[in-house]
């Protein structure tokens, strides 16, 4: 393999244009050689942002064009296409990054892992929220013992999006990978598992509040970890006033963080990986540690989504571990399956009919 990892990015929506491409562009180990999107507007945006890349449509890529010159394929397309595209890339002798959700079922995820081993190729999942500033800060506080024994972990990713703006999301059921549980929920579940380990009990509530929603847009998940910690996780697209991003209760103190990570917003304003200001949160947004009446402001660790690709470069060029073990994502999928199996979806249209 050449020292510059020749990369193909499949998809140039939010995931491809904001989360993947800027990190790749900031690192000398990667060359972004091919971007795959069939949307004319996205093709133009991709060419403008990455003039060195060859822009091709999905049909051309599916015919095998350009893949022989590629070392790494990044799958950043709608969820139902993740496993088929990752399978084809592995069979073409490429390493693969799969955006979340890794697969639509844990069985499909396990099959993909088995194929990667059979092909002798690296496979990893893009769980970029492991490099959120508030998550890194909490990891540091736990390592220092600042909170004492943790008893409850509360974590939220909430938005105010009363309208569905993406066509594929408007048409996708949970079986197609639609819904917020497969979206923001995969991040919250992954963070909880990384922080506090495996779970012994799962509880979930699912609702579709928007009339056009075919999957879920308002979800609550409770996890009881084997070590006794309780995680309460909220993911919601119907929030007119957001709750705290994190509230972590320990025997000695609590950590409360009102706002979330700054990186996505910064990239939207052109502050990308490599910029000295990237990932740095203003002091006014720092969280607090302590007890009511005895609170101390705690600097937020610098967020760094690009570290995922730095670690991947080490794995590909020097033989280190992948940045995210795909088995971790399969563990998250098993929890999602338990939530869906036990929780009945509350539908907004049904509620309207019941009041009629």
Buried (B, 14 or more C-beta within 10 A) or exposed (E): EEEBBBBBBBBBBEBBBBBBBBBBBBBEBBBBBBBBBBBEEBBEBBBEBBEEBBBBBBEBBBEEBBBEEBBBBBBBBBBBBBBEBBBBBBEBEBBBBBBBBBBBBBEBBBBBBEBBEEBEBBBBBBBBBBBBBBBBBBBEBBEEEBBEEBBEBBBBBBBEBEEBEEEBBBEBEBEBBBBBBBBBBBBBBBBBBBBBEEBEEBBBBBBBBBEEBBBBBBBBBBBBBEEEBBBBBBBBBBBEEBBBBBBBBBEEBBBBBBBBBBBBEBBEEEBBBEBEEBBBBEEEBBBBBBEEEEBEEBEBBBBBBBBBBBBBBBBBBEEEEBBBBBEBBBBBBBBBBBBBEEBEBBBBEEBEEEEE
